[in-house]
Amino acid sequence: MPVPTKQIQSNRDYFIQKLNAEKQRNDVLKAVEANSFDFVLVDTRGREAFASGHIRGAVCIPDTELKEAISQLPRDKEIVTYCWSHD
């Protein structure tokens, strides 16, 4: 059964927006390794996990505190978040 054109266009638009909204992991890693990132790196894990180890230059804002902290983040920089990884 062929996929309707409208659904194909909708899927395409979704993935275009997704790619524009997300920074690729490899780009973040390269920037961190070079110590030359121009974005704010937010670790959304808990404070205990952050204290145990985190990416150099990251700030800790647990996901449970994001709503309150969002107004304190700079508006002139890209915000990149990360949490636990399972890869």
DSSP file (Angstrom, degrees, kcal/mol; ACC not computed):
  #  RESIDUE AA STRUCTURE BP1 BP2  ACC     N-H-->O    O-->H-N    N-H-->O    O-->H-N    TCO  KAPPA ALPHA  PHI   PSI    X-CA   Y-CA   Z-CA
    1    1 A M              0   0    0      0, 0.0     2,-0.0     0, 0.0     0, 0.0   0.000 360.0 360.0 360.0 123.4    0.0    0.0    0.0
    2    2 A P        -     0   0    0      0, 0.0     3,-0.0     0, 0.0     0, 0.0  -0.318 360.0-115.1 -68.0 147.8    1.6    3.3   -1.0
    3    3 A V        -     0   0    0      1,-0.1     5,-0.1     2,-0.0     0, 0.0  -0.687  37.1-108.0 -82.3 131.5    2.2    6.0    1.6
    4    4 A P    >>  -     0   0    0      0, 0.0     4,-1.9     0, 0.0     3,-0.5  -0.292  20.2-124.8 -60.9 142.4    0.1    9.1    1.0
    5    5 A T  H 3> S+     0   0    0      1,-0.2     4,-2.6     2,-0.2     5,-0.2   0.864 110.4  57.7 -55.2 -40.5    2.1   12.2   -0.3
    6    6 A K  H 3> S+     0   0    0      1,-0.2     4,-2.2     2,-0.2    -1,-0.2   0.883 106.7  48.3 -60.8 -39.1    0.8   14.3    2.6
    7    7 A Q  H <> S+     0   0    0     -3,-0.5     4,-2.6     2,-0.2    -1,-0.2   0.890 110.1  51.6 -69.5 -39.3    2.3   11.8    5.1
    8    8 A I  H  X S+     0   0    0     -4,-1.9     4,-2.4     2,-0.2    -2,-0.2   0.932 112.1  46.4 -61.6 -45.6    5.6   11.8    3.3
    9    9 A Q  H  X S+     0   0    0     -4,-2.6     4,-2.6     2,-0.2    -2,-0.2   0.891 111.6  51.5 -64.2 -39.9    5.7   15.6    3.4
   10   10 A S  H  X S+     0   0    0     -4,-2.2     4,-2.2    -5,-0.2    -2,-0.2   0.917 111.1  47.4 -63.3 -43.6    4.7   15.6    7.1
   11   11 A N  H  X S+     0   0    0     -4,-2.6     4,-2.3     2,-0.2    -2,-0.2   0.911 111.7  50.8 -63.5 -42.7    7.5   13.1    7.9
   12   12 A R  H  X S+     0   0    0     -4,-2.4     4,-2.2     1,-0.2    -2,-0.2   0.938 111.0  48.1 -60.4 -47.4   10.0   15.2    5.9
   13   13 A D  H  X S+     0   0    0     -4,-2.6     4,-2.3     1,-0.2    -1,-0.2   0.892 109.7  53.6 -61.4 -40.2    9.0   18.4    7.7
   14   14 A Y  H  X S+     0   0    0     -4,-2.2     4,-2.4     1,-0.2    -1,-0.2   0.941 111.4  44.2 -59.3 -48.7    9.3   16.7   11.1
   15   15 A F  H  X S+     0   0    0     -4,-2.3     4,-2.4     2,-0.2    -1,-0.2   0.823 110.2  54.8 -71.9 -29.9   12.8   15.4   10.5
   16   16 A I  H  X S+     0   0    0     -4,-2.2     4,-2.0    -5,-0.2    -1,-0.2   0.942 112.0  44.5 -63.5 -46.5   14.0   18.7    9.1
   17   17 A Q  H  X S+     0   0    0     -4,-2.3     4,-1.8     2,-0.2    -2,-0.2   0.905 112.8  52.0 -63.5 -41.4   12.8   20.5   12.2
   18   18 A K  H  X S+     0   0    0     -4,-2.4     4,-1.6     1,-0.2    -2,-0.2   0.924 110.4  47.3 -61.6 -45.9   14.3   17.8   14.4
   19   19 A L  H  < S+     0   0    0     -4,-2.4    -1,-0.2     1,-0.2    -2,-0.2   0.861 113.3  48.9 -65.6 -35.2   17.7   18.1   12.7
   20   20 A N  H  < S+     0   0    0     -4,-2.0    -1,-0.2     1,-0.2    -2,-0.2   0.785 114.2  46.1 -73.3 -26.8   17.6   21.9   13.0
   21   21 A A  H  < S+     0   0    0     -4,-1.8     2,-0.4    -5,-0.2    -2,-0.2   0.685 106.1  65.9 -89.7 -19.8   16.6   21.7   16.7
   22   22 A E  S  < S-     0   0    0     -4,-1.6     2,-0.4    -5,-0.2    58,-0.1  -0.863  71.4-140.0-111.4 137.6   19.2   19.1   17.8
   23   23 A K        -     0   0    0     -2,-0.4     2,-0.1     1,-0.0    -3,-0.1  -0.779  34.2-110.7 -89.4 134.7   22.9   19.4   17.9
   24   24 A Q     >  -     0   0    0     -2,-0.4     4,-1.9     1,-0.1     3,-0.5  -0.413  18.3-128.1 -69.3 139.0   24.7   16.3   16.7
   25   25 A R  H  > S+     0   0    0      1,-0.3     4,-2.7     2,-0.2     5,-0.2   0.884 108.4  54.1 -53.8 -44.7   26.5   14.4   19.4
   26   26 A N  H  > S+     0   0    0      1,-0.2     4,-2.4     2,-0.2    -1,-0.3   0.868 106.3  52.2 -62.1 -37.5   29.7   14.3   17.4
   27   27 A D  H  > S+     0   0    0     -3,-0.5     4,-2.0     2,-0.2    -1,-0.2   0.894 110.7  48.2 -65.0 -39.6   29.7   18.1   17.0
   28   28 A V  H  X S+     0   0    0     -4,-1.9     4,-2.6     2,-0.2     5,-0.2   0.934 111.6  49.6 -65.5 -46.1   29.3   18.5   20.7
   29   29 A L  H  X S+     0   0    0     -4,-2.7     4,-2.8     1,-0.2     5,-0.2   0.913 110.9  49.1 -60.9 -43.8   32.1   16.1   21.5
   30   30 A K  H  X S+     0   0    0     -4,-2.4     4,-2.0     1,-0.2    -1,-0.2   0.916 112.3  48.4 -62.1 -42.9   34.5   17.8   19.0
   31   31 A A  H  <>S+     0   0    0     -4,-2.0     5,-2.4     2,-0.2     4,-0.4   0.906 113.6  46.6 -65.0 -41.6   33.8   21.2   20.5
   32   32 A V  H ><5S+     0   0    0     -4,-2.6     3,-1.0     3,-0.2    -2,-0.2   0.922 111.5  51.2 -66.7 -44.2   34.3   20.0   24.0
   33   33 A E  H 3<5S+     0   0    0     -4,-2.8    -1,-0.2     1,-0.3    -2,-0.2   0.875 113.6  44.7 -60.8 -37.2   37.5   18.2   23.2
   34   34 A A  T 3<5S-     0   0    0     -4,-2.0    -1,-0.3    -5,-0.2    -2,-0.2   0.516 106.2-132.1 -82.6  -5.4   38.8   21.4   21.5
   35   35 A N  T < 5S+     0   0    0     -3,-1.0    -3,-0.2    -4,-0.4    -2,-0.1   0.897  76.1 112.0  53.2  44.1   37.6   23.5   24.5
   36   36 A S      < +     0   0    0     -5,-2.4     2,-0.4    -6,-0.1    -4,-0.1  -0.254  33.5 144.2-140.1  48.7   36.0   25.9   22.0
   37   37 A F        -     0   0    0     -6,-0.2     4,-0.1    -5,-0.1    -9,-0.0  -0.749  33.0-164.2 -96.4 141.8   32.3   25.6   22.3
   38   38 A D        +     0   0    0     -2,-0.4    40,-0.6     2,-0.1     2,-0.3  -0.064  66.0  79.5-110.1  30.1   30.1   28.6   21.9
   39   39 A F  E    S-a   78   0A   0     38,-0.2     2,-0.6    41,-0.0    40,-0.2  -0.853  84.8-105.6-129.4 165.5   27.0   27.0   23.5
   40   40 A V  E     -a   79   0A   0     38,-2.9    40,-3.2    -2,-0.3     2,-0.7  -0.853  30.3-150.6 -95.4 123.6   25.8   26.4   27.0
   41   41 A L  E     -a   80   0A   0     -2,-0.6    18,-2.7    16,-0.4     2,-0.6  -0.855  13.3-166.7 -99.4 114.4   26.2   22.7   27.9
   42   42 A V  E     -ab  81  59A   0     38,-3.5    40,-2.3    -2,-0.7     2,-0.7  -0.899  12.1-153.3-110.3 120.0   23.6   21.7   30.5
   43   43 A D  E     -ab  82  60A   0     16,-3.1    18,-2.3    -2,-0.6    40,-0.2  -0.821   9.2-171.2 -88.4 114.7   23.8   18.4   32.3
   44   44 A T        +     0   0    0     38,-3.1    19,-2.2    -2,-0.7    20,-0.2   0.289  49.9 105.9 -95.9  10.8   20.2   17.5   33.3
   45   45 A R  S    S-     0   0    0     37,-0.3    16,-0.1    17,-0.2    -2,-0.0  -0.212  84.4 -75.0 -74.8 178.2   21.1   14.6   35.5
   46   46 A G     >  -     0   0    0     16,-0.1     4,-2.1     1,-0.1    -1,-0.2  -0.244  42.0-107.9 -70.8 164.3   20.9   14.9   39.3
   47   47 A R  H  > S+     0   0    0      1,-0.2     4,-2.6     2,-0.2     5,-0.2   0.843 117.8  55.3 -64.1 -34.9   23.5   16.8   41.3
   48   48 A E  H  > S+     0   0    0      2,-0.2     4,-1.5     1,-0.2    -1,-0.2   0.930 109.3  46.1 -65.1 -44.6   25.0   13.6   42.7
   49   49 A A  H  > S+     0   0    0      1,-0.2     4,-0.9     2,-0.2    -2,-0.2   0.902 112.5  51.6 -63.5 -40.9   25.6   12.2   39.3
   50   50 A F  H >< S+     0   0    0     -4,-2.1     3,-0.8     1,-0.2    -2,-0.2   0.918 108.5  50.9 -61.5 -44.3   27.1   15.5   38.2
   51   51 A A  H 3< S+     0   0    0     -4,-2.6    -1,-0.2     1,-0.2    -2,-0.2   0.797 105.6  57.2 -64.9 -28.1   29.4   15.6   41.2
   52   52 A S  H 3< S-     0   0    0     -4,-1.5    -1,-0.2     1,-0.3    -2,-0.2   0.713 131.2 -39.9 -75.8 -20.2   30.6   12.1   40.3
   53   53 A G    <<  +     0   0    0     -4,-0.9    -1,-0.3    -3,-0.8     2,-0.3  -0.616  63.7 168.9 159.7 140.2   31.7   13.2   36.9
   54   54 A H        -     0   0    0     -2,-0.2     2,-0.3    -3,-0.1     3,-0.1  -0.960  45.4 -72.6-157.1 170.6   30.6   15.4   34.0
   55   55 A I    >   -     0   0    0     -2,-0.3     3,-2.3     1,-0.1   -12,-0.1  -0.555  60.9-101.1 -72.8 131.9   31.7   17.0   30.8
   56   56 A R  T 3  S+     0   0    0     -2,-0.3    -1,-0.1     1,-0.3     3,-0.1  -0.294 108.1  20.6 -55.6 128.2   34.2   19.8   31.3
   57   57 A G  T 3  S+     0   0    0      1,-0.3   -16,-0.4    -3,-0.1    -1,-0.3   0.295  93.3 130.0  95.1  -8.5   32.4   23.1   31.0
   58   58 A A    <   -     0   0    0     -3,-2.3     2,-0.4   -18,-0.1    -1,-0.3  -0.398  48.8-141.0 -76.4 155.1   28.9   21.8   31.6
   59   59 A V  E     -b   42   0A   0    -18,-2.7   -16,-3.1    -3,-0.1     2,-0.7  -0.903  18.1-121.9-112.3 147.7   26.5   23.3   34.2
   60   60 A C  E     +b   43   0A   0     -2,-0.4   -16,-0.2   -18,-0.2   -18,-0.1  -0.798  42.2 152.5 -95.6 116.6   24.3   21.2   36.3
   61   61 A I        -     0   0    0    -18,-2.3     5,-0.1    -2,-0.7   -15,-0.1  -0.787  37.3-140.6-137.2  94.3   20.6   21.9   36.1
   62   62 A P    >>  -     0   0    0      0, 0.0     3,-2.8     0, 0.0     4,-0.6  -0.172  23.9-113.1 -54.4 147.7   18.7   18.7   36.9
   63   63 A D  G >4 S+     0   0    0    -19,-2.2     3,-0.7     1,-0.3     4,-0.4   0.785 117.3  61.8 -55.9 -28.0   15.6   18.1   34.8
   64   64 A T  G 34 S+     0   0    0      1,-0.2    -1,-0.3   -20,-0.2     4,-0.1   0.651 108.9  42.7 -72.0 -13.6   13.4   18.7   37.8
   65   65 A E  G <> S+     0   0    0     -3,-2.8     4,-2.0     1,-0.1     3,-0.3   0.389  83.7  99.0-110.3   0.1   14.8   22.2   38.1
   66   66 A L  H <X S+     0   0    0     -3,-0.7     4,-2.0    -4,-0.6    -2,-0.1   0.888  78.0  56.5 -59.0 -42.6   14.7   23.2   34.4
   67   67 A K  H  4 S+     0   0    0     -4,-0.4     4,-0.4     1,-0.2    -1,-0.2   0.911 113.2  40.7 -56.6 -44.0   11.5   25.2   34.6
   68   68 A E  H  4 S+     0   0    0     -3,-0.3     3,-0.4     1,-0.2    -1,-0.2   0.836 119.3  45.0 -73.8 -32.9   12.8   27.4   37.3
   69   69 A A  H >X S+     0   0    0     -4,-2.0     3,-2.0     1,-0.2     4,-0.6   0.643  86.6  88.2 -88.7 -15.7   16.3   27.8   35.9
   70   70 A I  G >< S+     0   0    0     -4,-2.0     3,-1.0     1,-0.3    -1,-0.2   0.835  84.3  56.7 -56.5 -35.9   15.4   28.5   32.2
   71   71 A S  G 34 S+     0   0    0     -4,-0.4    -1,-0.3    -3,-0.4    -2,-0.1   0.697 102.6  56.9 -70.3 -17.3   15.1   32.2   32.8
   72   72 A Q  G <4 S+     0   0    0     -3,-2.0    -1,-0.2    -4,-0.1    -2,-0.2   0.575  85.9  97.2 -89.9 -10.0   18.7   32.3   34.1
   73   73 A L  S << S-     0   0    0     -3,-1.0     6,-0.1    -4,-0.6     2,-0.0  -0.522  88.0 -97.1 -79.0 147.3   20.2   30.8   30.9
   74   74 A P        -     0   0    0      0, 0.0     3,-0.4     0, 0.0    -1,-0.1  -0.319  22.8-153.8 -63.8 144.1   21.6   33.2   28.3
   75   75 A R  S    S+     0   0    0      1,-0.2     4,-0.1    -4,-0.1    -2,-0.0   0.548  89.3  62.4 -93.0  -9.6   19.3   34.0   25.4
   76   76 A D  S    S+     0   0    0      2,-0.1     2,-0.3     0, 0.0    -1,-0.2   0.315  97.5  64.9-100.6   8.5   22.2   34.8   23.0
   77   77 A K  S    S-     0   0    0     -3,-0.4     2,-0.2   -38,-0.0   -38,-0.2  -0.944  86.5-105.4-130.2 152.5   23.7   31.3   23.1
   78   78 A E  E     -a   39   0A   0    -40,-0.6   -38,-2.9    -2,-0.3     2,-0.5  -0.522  33.0-138.9 -70.5 140.3   22.5   27.9   21.9
   79   79 A I  E     -a   40   0A   0    -40,-0.2     2,-0.5    -2,-0.2   -38,-0.2  -0.914  18.7-172.6-105.8 124.5   21.5   25.6   24.8
   80   80 A V  E     -a   41   0A   0    -40,-3.2   -38,-3.5    -2,-0.5     2,-0.3  -0.974   6.1-164.7-118.0 126.1   22.6   22.0   24.6
   81   81 A T  E     +a   42   0A   0     -2,-0.5     2,-0.3   -40,-0.2   -38,-0.2  -0.789   8.6 178.1-109.3 153.1   21.4   19.5   27.1
   82   82 A Y  E     +a   43   0A   0    -40,-2.3   -38,-3.1    -2,-0.3   -37,-0.3  -0.985   5.5 165.3-146.9 159.5   22.6   16.0   28.0
   83   83 A C        -     0   0    0     -2,-0.3   -38,-0.1     1,-0.2   -40,-0.0  -0.557  54.9 -18.3-144.7-150.9   21.7   13.3   30.4
   84   84 A W        -     0   0    0     -2,-0.2     2,-0.4   -40,-0.1    -1,-0.2  -0.334  59.6-152.2 -64.2 144.4   22.4    9.6   30.9
   85   85 A S        -     0   0    0     -3,-0.1    -1,-0.0     1,-0.0    -3,-0.0  -0.934  15.7-169.2-119.6 144.2   23.6    7.8   27.8
   86   86 A H              0   0    0     -2,-0.4    -2,-0.0     1,-0.1    -1,-0.0  -0.112 360.0 360.0-121.7  35.5   23.2    4.1   27.0
   87   87 A D              0   0    0      0, 0.0    -1,-0.1     0, 0.0     0, 0.0   0.447 360.0 360.0-108.3 360.0   25.5    3.7   24.1
